[in-house]
Amino acid sequence: MRLADARTPIASSVQPVATAALLATALLLLAAGCGGAGPRADRPEPFVETGDLPDVIDRGFLRVMMPPQRPEALERRTLPLDVDRREAIRFAEELGLEPVFYSMADRQQAAEAVAAGHADLAVARLRPSDRLEDRLDFSVPVDHVRQMLVVPADRADELTSLDDLSGLQVVVPAGSIYPETMVTLQQEVPDLQVVTAEPGLDEEQLIYRVGEGTIAATVADEDLLETVLTYRDDVAAALALTQEQPVAWAMREGSMAMKEALDGFLTKSALTAEADGPYLADLDEVRRRGVLRVLTRNNPVTYFLHRGEEMGFEYELARRFARKLGVKVQMVVPREPGQLAEYLLAGRGDLVAASMTVDPARQRLVRFSRPYNQVSELVITRAGAGISGPRDLAGHTVVVQRSARFYPELRELAQEAGFDIAGASEETEADELIDRVARGEYDATVVDSNMLDVELTWRDDVESAFPLGDPLPVAWAVRPSARQLHAAIDRFLAEQEDSRFFNVLMAKYFSESQEVSRRARELPLARGELSPYDEQFRAWGRRTDIDWRLLVAQAFQESRFDPTARSWAGAVGVMQIMPRTALHMGVKGNLRDPEVSIRAGARYMEWLLDRFDRDLPLAERLRFALASYNAGRGHILDGRRLARERGLDGDVWADNVEAVLPLLAKRSYARQARYGYCRCDEPVDYVNRINDRYLAYTQIEERQRGR
């Protein structure tokens, strides 16, 4: 938290750490920071400051703490920390600050240095589950990684299950989270031997020792290991020891201004940034720069933000490919969907991953990969419209974009069958066209079948009338000159065919329901209770000063009180909390346990409430917090800004912010929003339904008390 006098010399620091320890830390900072650690040559003496972003801006430089980079690694541009370092420089420059880099012996010490006020940011790819979560805030994830068991390449086939680890000695870096993982594994493999390496040996050095044969095995994050595997063939990943876990940057707890600026920067970077300006790159150049620029669209199929998480079928597939190359994925969203090929040919991206169909006109411009899916172009009408063929459209109007590949074919069909065609804005995404058909604004439209599949996972007010022509293959695209990259993509996509990862990904976005609560049956009230868990809701309502009946209404909307519910996006339990969010709230345990889920949901609501100006009326703060719980705080901030731009009151929910939030689903508004596309009619409906149910619950209680 910010102190009255935030900046103090180390010798007179009031931090709850011994002065000797602080001096030792200062000496370590100076020693590790020497020798080209940052752009600034006159690195300031270490000092303690625990202020927020305004204090940093006043001083003029941003103190960035990173794990040490060994000289031999500086030229290897694909190392994840090298990519993060470049991003930290860009973040500082965007704020008008000079970045000043220091380093510590390991990630944990880097985090502790930030918590103690010796630096402003820990750019250390930390997990929110790392220790110190009570003293640190975390950015949005910069990546998601698994912890992998690393063994000599000739032993990888021998170690394919936990049973095979019996008697194995695994050496892990000091000050990392890996010892905690191994302790958990020892519960299943009691004779698994775990040794902590001597200080100063990091993951990459231990991987080298595995290859050299001086140690039997180690553990490393997947992204780092895959980078190493691009230039070493004497080690291999035996098996994954954990599920994917988010890694993020860290700042001191309570640094709200810093977090908002950093989250906005990282999100903007992911949505729109382009590394180092336009350039033409084949595979070697992509690896040298450490960034794969993926051109895509900001829509529910390809790439979007959900509760602060980057998601989308194309995003997850491209991220896996980038990880295989040992580079960071950078999503680039052109202003107009029709500019994808233009951006690619101009060197503003390395590949197009946007559910693009293969057709002769495009094949003259770009080189397509092997297909990984196929789609049909479908005529879409309102459900029950009774249209099953072209002649049933007689007297109706089909609204489509005139630049669409199928437009000439549709025009000929219209002349034969007697229906009209109207042009849609080129900025309009397919999901918006579907929405307008559902609302009766359009008679019909045409969209790809994969987009309709996504929509039908949560709605039933539209249907496919008939297809236009035969199914078309869907593929990625590169410049014709990028032959190496094209070959690597083909190899990758061939590996994905019928893989578990690909099948799960297809089900996640195109088959499984995205609204668990809409499928679940409402549980009847019994014995005068509002829910099966009233006692827990009451307890956590008291602890967070949130009306417990509001939490009950929220849980009903989220899961119908089903503790086993799991959303398509990974939210779990009664309160449908994302595991990363629960950890950020300091809540550990099984989220399918109703008490754990309710505790995490209540604390998250409390955290969200605290992020909105306390000068706002409580009712408005609650509505903004509920909407943020549903869609992510960033989208609600965009909605408040948009309301003000349109002459409405950004501090009022009803008829103001709620009126403009649905506009963020429109391409013209989403491209100007910091947090991009949002199907933001959902948080509007969410808040209103919870409000109505909360009022009903208060009336039920009053009747039960005989009032």
C-alpha positions in Angstrom: 0.0 0.0 0.0 1.2 3.6 -0.5 2.9 5.2 2.5 2.7 8.8 3.4 6.4 9.1 2.5 6.8 6.4 -0.1 10.4 6.9 -1.0 13.0 6.3 1.8 16.7 5.4 1.9 17.3 1.8 2.6 19.2 2.6 5.8 16.2 4.2 7.3 13.5 2.0 5.8 10.5 1.2 7.9 9.7 -2.0 6.0 9.3 -5.0 8.3 12.7 -6.5 7.2 16.0 -6.3 9.0 18.3 -3.5 7.9 21.1 -6.0 7.4 19.0 -8.0 5.1 18.1 -4.9 3.1 21.7 -3.9 2.8 22.5 -7.4 1.6 19.7 -7.2 -0.9 21.0 -3.8 -2.1 24.5 -5.2 -2.6 23.1 -8.1 -4.6 21.0 -5.7 -6.7 24.1 -3.7 -7.5 26.3 -6.7 -8.3 23.7 -8.5 -10.4 22.6 -5.2 -12.1 26.0 -4.4 -13.5 27.0 -5.0 -17.1 24.4 -4.1 -19.6 21.3 -4.9 -17.5 19.2 -2.1 -18.9 19.0 0.8 -21.3 20.0 3.3 -18.5 23.7 3.5 -17.9 23.6 5.6 -14.7 21.6 3.1 -12.7 20.4 4.7 -9.5 21.4 3.4 -6.1 18.8 1.0 -4.8 16.2 2.6 -2.5 12.9 1.6 -1.0 9.7 3.1 -2.5 6.2 1.6 -2.1 4.1 4.1 -4.0 1.9 3.5 -7.0 2.2 4.6 -10.6 2.0 8.4 -9.9 5.1 8.2 -7.7 6.9 6.3 -10.5 6.0 8.9 -13.0 7.1 11.7 -10.7 10.6 10.1 -10.4 10.9 9.5 -14.2 12.1 5.9 -14.3 10.6 2.4 -13.9 12.5 -0.1 -11.8 12.2 -3.5 -13.3 13.3 -6.7 -11.5 14.1 -9.8 -13.5 15.8 -13.1 -13.0 19.5 -12.9 -14.1 20.3 -13.3 -17.8 23.6 -15.0 -18.5 25.8 -13.4 -21.2 25.6 -16.5 -23.4 21.8 -16.2 -23.4 21.6 -12.6 -24.6 21.8 -13.3 -28.3 19.2 -16.1 -28.1 16.2 -13.9 -28.9 13.7 -16.7 -28.4 14.1 -17.0 -24.7 10.8 -16.1 -23.0 12.5 -13.7 -20.6 14.1 -11.9 -23.5 10.7 -11.3 -25.0 9.3 -10.1 -21.7 12.3 -7.8 -21.3 11.5 -6.1 -24.7 7.8 -5.8 -23.6 8.9 -4.2 -20.3 10.9 -1.6 -22.3 7.9 -0.8 -24.5 5.7 -0.5 -21.4 8.1 2.0 -19.8 8.4 4.0 -23.0 4.7 4.2 -23.5 4.5 5.8 -20.0 7.3 8.2 -20.9 9.6 6.5 -18.4 13.2 5.1 -18.6 13.3 1.4 -17.8 16.0 0.5 -15.2 16.7 -3.2 -14.8 18.0 -5.1 -11.8 18.2 -8.8 -11.3 18.0 -11.3 -8.4 19.2 -14.8 -8.0 15.8 -16.3 -8.9 12.1 -15.5 -9.6 11.1 -15.8 -6.0 13.7 -13.3 -4.8 12.7 -10.9 -7.7 9.1 -11.1 -6.4 10.2 -10.4 -2.8 12.2 -7.4 -3.9 9.2 -5.9 -5.5 7.0 -6.6 -2.4 9.6 -4.9 -0.2 9.8 -1.8 -2.4 13.2 -2.3 -4.1 11.5 -2.4 -7.6 8.2 -1.5 -9.2 7.7 -4.6 -11.4 8.8 -8.2 -11.3 9.0 -9.3 -15.0 9.7 -12.8 -13.9 6.9 -15.0 -15.4 5.5 -15.7 -12.0 2.5 -17.9 -11.2 -0.3 -16.2 -9.2 0.0 -19.3 -7.0 3.5 -18.4 -6.1 4.2 -17.4 -2.5 3.7 -13.7 -1.7 0.2 -13.4 -3.3 -0.9 -11.6 -0.1 1.8 -8.9 -0.9 1.6 -8.8 -4.7 -0.9 -8.0 -7.4 -0.5 -9.9 -10.7 -1.0 -8.6 -14.3 -3.2 -10.4 -16.8 -1.4 -13.6 -17.9 1.5 -13.2 -20.4 1.4 -16.9 -21.1 0.1 -20.2 -19.9 2.5 -23.0 -19.3 2.8 -26.6 -17.9 5.6 -27.9 -15.7 7.4 -30.6 -17.6 9.7 -33.4 -16.5 13.0 -33.1 -18.4 15.1 -36.2 -18.9 17.9 -37.3 -21.4 16.4 -37.8 -24.8 17.2 -41.5 -24.9 15.1 -42.1 -21.7 12.0 -40.1 -22.6 10.1 -43.2 -23.9 10.8 -45.0 -20.6 9.1 -42.4 -18.4 5.5 -42.0 -19.6 3.5 -42.2 -16.4 3.9 -41.4 -12.7 4.5 -45.1 -11.9 7.7 -44.9 -14.0 9.1 -42.1 -11.7 9.7 -44.5 -8.8 13.2 -44.1 -7.5 14.0 -41.2 -9.9 16.1 -38.3 -8.6 14.8 -34.9 -9.8 16.9 -31.8 -9.3 14.9 -28.5 -9.1 16.0 -24.9 -8.9 16.1 -23.2 -5.5 13.6 -20.5 -4.9 11.1 -21.8 -7.5 7.6 -23.3 -7.3 8.9 -26.7 -8.6 9.7 -28.1 -5.1 6.0 -27.7 -4.2 5.0 -29.6 -7.3 7.3 -32.4 -6.5 6.1 -32.6 -2.9 2.6 -33.1 -4.3 3.9 -35.8 -6.6 5.6 -37.6 -3.8 2.2 -38.3 -2.3 1.6 -40.5 -5.3 5.2 -41.7 -5.8 6.6 -41.9 -2.3 10.1 -43.0 -3.3 10.5 -40.1 -5.8 13.7 -38.3 -4.8 13.7 -34.5 -4.9 16.9 -32.5 -4.6 17.2 -28.7 -4.5 20.0 -27.3 -6.7 22.7 -25.0 -5.4 21.7 -21.3 -5.6 22.4 -19.7 -8.9 21.5 -22.7 -11.1 18.3 -21.9 -13.0 16.1 -24.1 -15.2 18.1 -23.7 -18.4 21.4 -24.6 -16.7 19.8 -27.7 -15.1 18.4 -28.7 -18.5 21.9 -28.6 -19.9 23.1 -30.8 -17.0 20.4 -33.3 -17.8 21.7 -33.4 -21.4 25.3 -33.7 -20.2 24.3 -36.6 -17.9 25.4 -35.1 -14.7 21.8 -35.2 -13.3 19.0 -37.6 -14.1 16.1 -35.2 -14.4 14.8 -31.7 -13.7 11.6 -29.8 -14.1 11.1 -26.8 -16.4 8.3 -24.7 -17.7 7.0 -25.8 -21.1 7.8 -22.6 -22.9 11.4 -22.5 -21.8 11.9 -26.2 -22.6 10.5 -25.9 -26.1 12.9 -23.0 -26.7 15.8 -25.1 -25.6 14.6 -28.0 -27.8 15.1 -25.8 -30.8 18.8 -26.0 -30.4 19.5 -29.1 -28.3 18.5 -32.7 -29.1 20.0 -34.4 -26.0 17.1 -33.7 -23.7 13.3 -34.3 -24.0 10.0 -33.8 -22.2 9.0 -37.0 -20.6 5.6 -36.0 -19.3 3.6 -33.0 -18.0 3.5 -32.7 -14.3 0.8 -30.1 -14.1 -2.1 -28.6 -16.1 -1.5 -25.3 -17.9 -1.0 -22.5 -15.4 -0.9 -18.8 -16.0 2.3 -16.8 -15.6 2.2 -13.1 -15.1 4.2 -10.0 -14.1 3.8 -8.8 -10.5 3.6 -5.5 -8.6 3.0 -4.6 -5.0 -0.4 -5.4 -3.6 -2.7 -2.4 -3.9 -0.9 -0.8 -6.9 -4.2 -0.2 -8.7 -3.0 2.5 -11.1 0.1 0.4 -12.0 -2.1 -2.7 -12.6 -4.6 -0.9 -14.7 -1.9 0.6 -16.9 0.0 -2.6 -17.2 -3.2 -4.7 -17.9 -4.2 -2.2 -20.5 -0.8 -2.3 -22.1 -0.5 -6.1 -22.2 -4.0 -6.4 -23.6 -3.4 -3.7 -26.2 -0.1 -5.4 -27.1 -1.9 -8.7 -27.5 -4.8 -7.3 -29.5 -3.1 -4.7 -31.8 0.7 -4.4 -31.3 3.2 -5.3 -34.0 6.8 -6.2 -33.1 9.3 -3.6 -34.5 7.1 -2.4 -37.3 6.5 -4.2 -40.6 9.1 -6.7 -41.7 9.1 -9.8 -43.9 10.1 -12.9 -41.9 10.4 -16.6 -42.7 11.0 -19.2 -39.9 14.6 -18.3 -39.1 13.7 -14.6 -38.7 10.7 -15.5 -36.5 12.9 -17.5 -34.2 15.6 -14.8 -34.1 13.1 -12.2 -33.1 11.3 -14.5 -30.7 7.8 -13.4 -31.8 5.3 -15.0 -34.1 2.9 -12.4 -35.3 -0.5 -13.9 -35.9 -3.1 -12.0 -38.0 -6.6 -12.7 -36.9 -10.0 -11.3 -36.2 -11.5 -10.2 -32.9 -14.6 -12.4 -32.7 -16.0 -15.4 -30.7 -14.4 -18.0 -33.0 -10.9 -16.6 -33.5 -9.7 -14.4 -30.7 -11.3 -12.5 -27.8 -11.0 -11.6 -24.1 -13.2 -13.4 -21.5 -13.0 -12.4 -17.8 -9.6 -11.0 -18.5 -8.3 -14.2 -20.3 -7.2 -14.3 -23.9 -9.3 -17.0 -25.6 -10.4 -18.2 -29.0 -10.0 -21.3 -31.1 -7.4 -19.8 -33.5 -5.6 -18.1 -30.6 -5.2 -21.4 -28.6 -4.0 -23.3 -31.7 -1.6 -20.5 -32.8 -0.3 -20.2 -29.2 0.5 -23.9 -29.2 2.3 -23.6 -32.6 4.3 -20.6 -31.3 5.3 -22.6 -28.2 6.5 -25.4 -30.4 8.7 -22.9 -32.2 10.0 -21.6 -28.9 8.6 -18.1 -29.5 6.0 -15.8 -28.1 2.7 -15.5 -29.9 1.6 -11.9 -30.7 -2.0 -11.5 -32.0 -2.5 -8.7 -34.5 -6.0 -7.6 -35.4 -6.3 -5.4 -38.5 -8.8 -2.6 -38.4 -10.9 -4.3 -41.1 -11.5 -8.0 -41.5 -10.7 -7.7 -45.2 -7.2 -6.4 -44.5 -5.8 -9.7 -43.4 -4.1 -10.6 -46.6 -3.0 -7.0 -47.1 -1.4 -6.9 -43.6 0.3 -10.3 -44.3 1.8 -9.2 -47.7 3.0 -5.9 -46.2 4.9 -7.7 -43.5 2.7 -6.7 -40.6 2.2 -10.3 -39.6 3.8 -13.7 -40.2 0.7 -15.8 -40.7 -3.1 -15.5 -40.9 -5.0 -17.7 -38.5 -8.6 -16.4 -38.8 -10.8 -19.4 -39.9 -10.0 -18.3 -43.5 -11.5 -20.5 -46.2 -9.4 -21.5 -49.2 -10.5 -20.2 -52.5 -8.8 -19.5 -55.9 -8.8 -15.7 -55.5 -7.0 -15.9 -52.2 -4.6 -18.6 -53.5 -3.3 -16.2 -56.0 -2.2 -13.9 -53.1 -1.1 -16.2 -50.3 0.2 -19.7 -49.7 -2.3 -21.8 -47.7 -1.3 -24.5 -45.2 -2.9 -27.9 -45.2 -6.5 -27.7 -44.1 -7.3 -28.3 -40.5 -11.1 -27.9 -40.7 -13.9 -27.3 -43.2 -16.9 -25.1 -43.1 -20.1 -24.6 -45.1 -21.6 -21.2 -45.9 -25.1 -21.3 -44.4 -28.2 -19.1 -45.0 -29.3 -18.2 -41.5 -32.9 -17.3 -40.5 -34.9 -16.9 -37.3 -35.8 -20.2 -35.7 -39.1 -21.5 -37.0 -39.2 -19.2 -40.0 -40.1 -22.2 -42.2 -37.4 -21.6 -44.8 -35.6 -24.7 -46.1 -34.6 -23.7 -49.6 -33.9 -20.7 -51.9 -37.4 -20.4 -53.2 -38.8 -20.1 -49.6 -36.8 -16.8 -49.5 -38.9 -15.2 -52.2 -40.0 -11.7 -51.1 -37.4 -11.7 -48.3 -34.0 -9.9 -48.1 -30.7 -11.5 -47.4 -28.2 -9.1 -45.8 -24.5 -9.9 -46.5 -21.2 -8.1 -47.1 -20.7 -7.4 -50.8 -17.0 -8.4 -50.5 -17.9 -11.9 -49.3 -16.5 -14.8 -51.4 -19.9 -16.2 -52.0 -21.6 -12.9 -53.1 -21.6 -13.6 -56.9 -23.1 -17.1 -56.3 -25.7 -15.6 -54.0 -26.6 -12.9 -56.5 -27.3 -15.5 -59.2 -29.4 -17.5 -56.8 -31.4 -14.4 -55.8 -32.3 -13.8 -59.4 -33.5 -17.4 -59.9 -35.5 -17.6 -56.6 -36.9 -14.1 -56.4 -35.3 -12.8 -53.2 -33.4 -9.5 -52.6 -29.8 -8.9 -51.4 -28.8 -5.9 -49.2 -25.2 -5.0 -48.4 -24.0 -5.1 -44.8 -21.2 -2.9 -43.5 -17.8 -4.4 -44.2 -17.0 -3.8 -40.5 -19.8 -6.1 -39.3 -18.7 -9.5 -37.8 -20.8 -12.6 -38.4 -22.0 -12.8 -34.8 -23.6 -9.3 -35.2 -25.3 -10.4 -38.4 -26.7 -13.4 -36.6 -27.9 -11.1 -33.7 -29.8 -8.9 -36.2 -31.5 -11.9 -37.7 -32.5 -13.1 -34.3 -34.0 -9.7 -33.4 -36.0 -9.6 -36.7 -34.0 -6.7 -38.1 -32.8 -8.8 -41.0 -34.8 -11.6 -42.7 -31.6 -13.7 -43.3 -27.9 -13.6 -43.7 -25.0 -16.0 -44.6 -22.3 -17.0 -42.2 -19.7 -19.8 -42.0 -20.9 -22.9 -40.2 -18.3 -22.7 -37.5 -19.6 -19.3 -36.4 -23.1 -20.7 -36.2 -21.8 -23.6 -34.2 -20.4 -21.2 -31.6 -23.6 -19.2 -31.5 -25.8 -22.3 -31.1 -23.9 -23.4 -28.0 -25.8 -20.7 -26.1 -28.8 -19.6 -28.2 -31.8 -21.2 -29.9 -33.4 -18.3 -31.7 -31.7 -18.8 -35.1 -31.2 -21.8 -37.4 -29.6 -22.9 -40.6 -32.0 -22.8 -43.5 -29.8 -24.4 -46.2 -26.1 -24.3 -47.3 -24.6 -22.4 -50.2 -22.5 -24.8 -52.3 -20.1 -27.5 -51.0 -18.1 -27.3 -47.8 -14.8 -25.4 -48.1 -11.5 -26.1 -46.4 -10.2 -23.8 -43.7 -6.4 -23.2 -43.4 -3.7 -20.8 -42.2 -2.0 -18.6 -44.7 1.6 -17.2 -45.1 3.4 -15.1 -47.7 4.3 -17.2 -50.8 8.0 -16.5 -50.0 7.8 -18.0 -46.4 8.5 -21.5 -47.5 10.2 -22.6 -44.2 7.3 -21.3 -42.1 4.8 -22.9 -44.4 6.5 -26.3 -44.0 6.7 -25.9 -40.2 2.9 -25.1 -40.1 2.1 -28.1 -42.2 4.1 -30.4 -39.9 2.4 -28.9 -36.9 -1.1 -29.2 -38.3 -0.4 -32.8 -39.4 0.6 -33.6 -35.8 -2.7 -32.1 -34.5 -5.0 -34.3 -36.6 -6.9 -36.5 -34.2 -4.8 -35.4 -31.3 -6.5 -35.1 -27.9 -5.6 -31.4 -27.7 -7.2 -30.6 -31.1 -10.3 -32.6 -30.3 -10.8 -31.0 -26.9 -10.2 -27.6 -28.5 -12.9 -28.2 -31.2 -15.4 -29.4 -28.5 -14.6 -26.4 -26.3 -15.5 -23.8 -28.9 -17.9 -25.5 -31.3 -19.8 -28.2 -29.3 -19.9 -27.6 -25.6 -22.4 -25.2 -24.1 -20.9 -21.9 -23.1 -23.7 -21.2 -20.6 -23.8 -24.0 -17.9 -26.5 -22.0 -16.0 -28.8 -22.1 -19.0 -28.7 -25.9 -19.2 -29.1 -26.5 -15.5 -32.4 -27.0 -13.8 -33.5 -24.7 -11.1 -33.4 -26.3 -7.7 -36.6 -25.8 -5.6 -36.4 -24.0 -2.3 -36.7 -26.3 0.7 -37.3 -25.7 4.4 -37.5 -22.0 3.8 -33.9 -21.8 2.5 -32.7 -19.7 -0.4 -30.1 -22.2 -1.4 -28.5 -25.5 -0.3 -25.6 -23.4 1.1 -27.2 -20.6 3.0 -24.9 -21.0 6.0 -21.8 -20.5 3.9 -23.3 -17.5 2.0 -24.3 -15.9 5.3 -20.8 -16.4 6.7 -19.0 -14.9 3.7 -21.5 -12.1 3.3 -20.6 -11.0 6.9 -16.9 -11.2 6.2 -17.0 -9.2 3.0 -19.9 -6.8 3.9 -21.9 -8.0 0.9 -25.5 -8.9 1.4 -25.5 -12.7 1.5 -28.7 -12.7 -0.5 -27.0 -11.0 -3.4 -24.3 -13.7 -3.3 -27.0 -16.3 -3.4 -28.7 -14.6 -6.4 -25.3 -14.5 -8.1 -24.6 -18.2 -7.5 -28.0 -19.1 -8.9 -27.3 -17.2 -12.0 -23.8 -18.7 -12.3 -24.5 -22.4 -11.7 -28.0 -23.0 -10.3 -26.0 -24.0 -7.1 -24.3 -26.9 -8.9 -20.9 -27.5 -7.3 -19.7 -29.7 -10.2 -20.5 -27.1 -12.9 -17.6 -26.2 -15.2 -17.9 -23.6 -17.9 -16.5 -23.8 -21.4 -13.9 -21.2 -20.4 -12.7 -23.2 -17.3 -14.7 -21.5 -14.5 -15.6 -23.9 -11.8 -18.1 -24.5 -9.0 -21.1 -22.8 -7.4 -19.7 -19.3 -8.1 -18.1 -20.2 -11.4 -14.7 -18.9 -10.5 -11.7 -19.1 -12.8 -8.9 -21.0 -10.9 -6.4 -18.2 -11.6 -8.8 -15.7 -10.1 -9.3 -17.8 -6.9 -5.5 -18.0 -6.5 -5.3 -14.2 -7.0 -7.8 -13.9 -4.2 -5.6 -16.0 -2.0 -8.1 -19.0 -2.0 -6.6 -22.4 -2.4 -8.4 -25.7 -2.5 -10.9 -27.6 -4.6 -13.3 -25.1 -6.2 -15.9 -27.9 -6.5 -16.2 -27.6 -2.7 -19.1 -25.2 -2.2 -17.4 -23.4 0.7 -14.2 -22.9 -1.2 -16.1 -21.6 -4.3 -18.3 -19.3 -2.2 -15.3 -17.9 -0.3 -13.4 -17.2 -3.6 -16.5 -15.6 -5.2 -17.2 -13.4 -2.2 -13.6 -12.3 -2.0 -13.5 -11.6 -5.7 -16.7 -9.5 -5.5 -15.2 -7.6 -2.6 -12.0 -7.0 -4.6 -14.0 -5.8 -7.6 -16.0 -3.4 -5.4 -12.8 -1.9 -4.0 -11.7 -1.2 -7.6 -14.5 1.2 -8.3 -14.5 4.8 -6.9 -15.8 4.8 -3.3 -17.5 8.1 -4.1 -19.9 6.2 -6.3 -23.2 5.2 -4.7 -23.0 1.6 -3.4 -25.8 0.4 -5.7 -23.7 1.6 -8.8 -20.5 0.0 -7.5 -22.4 -3.2 -7.0 -23.8 -3.2 -10.5 -20.3 -2.4 -12.0 -18.8 -5.2 -9.8 -21.4 -7.7 -10.9 -20.9 -6.8 -14.6 -17.1 -7.1 -14.1 -17.5 -10.5 -12.5 -19.4 -11.7 -15.6 -17.4 -10.1 -18.4 -14.1 -8.8 -16.9 -13.4 -5.4 -15.4 -11.6 -4.2 -18.5 -14.8 -4.4 -20.7 -16.8 -2.5 -18.0 -14.2 0.3 -18.0 -14.5 0.4 -21.8 -18.3 0.7 -21.4 -18.0 3.6 -18.9 -15.6 5.4 -21.2 -17.9 4.8 -24.2 -20.9 6.1 -22.2 -19.1 9.4 -21.5 -18.1 9.7 -25.2 -21.7 9.4 -26.2 -22.8 12.0 -23.7 -24.1 9.6 -21.1 -23.2 9.3 -17.4 -20.3 6.8 -17.0 -21.1 6.6 -13.3 -24.6 5.3 -13.7 -25.5 1.8 -14.8 -29.2 1.9 -15.7 -29.9 3.5 -19.1 -26.4 4.8 -19.3 -23.5 2.3 -19.2 -25.8 -0.7 -19.7 -27.2 1.0 -22.8 -23.8 1.2 -24.5 -22.1 -2.0 -23.4 -23.8 -4.1 -26.2 -22.1 -1.8 -28.7 -18.7 -3.4 -27.8 -19.9 -6.4 -29.9 -19.9 -4.2 -33.0 -16.6 -4.1 -34.9 -16.6 -0.3 -35.2 -16.7 0.1 -31.4 -14.6 -2.9 -30.4 -11.6 -1.9 -32.5 -11.5 1.4 -30.5 -11.9 -0.2 -27.1 -8.8 -0.9 -25.0 -10.1 -4.4 -24.2 -11.6 -5.2 -27.6 -14.6 -7.3 -28.5 -17.1 -8.2 -25.9 -20.5 -9.9 -26.2 -21.6 -7.3 -23.6 -25.3 -7.8 -23.8 -24.5 -10.8 -21.5 -23.3 -8.7 -18.5 -26.3 -6.4 -18.9 -28.6 -9.4 -18.8 -26.5 -10.9 -15.9 -26.9 -7.7 -13.7 -30.5 -7.3 -14.4 -31.4 -11.0 -13.6 -29.4 -10.9 -10.4 -31.0 -7.7 -9.4 -34.5 -9.1 -10.0 -33.7 -12.4 -8.1 -32.1 -10.5 -5.2 -35.3 -8.4 -4.8 -37.3 -11.7 -4.9 -35.1 -13.2 -2.2 -35.5 -10.2 0.1 -39.3 -10.5 -0.3 -39.1 -14.3 0.4 -37.2 -13.6 3.6 -39.6 -10.9 4.7 -42.5 -13.3 4.2 -40.7 -16.0 6.1 -40.2 -13.7 9.0 -43.9 -12.8 9.0 -43.4 -9.2 8.1 
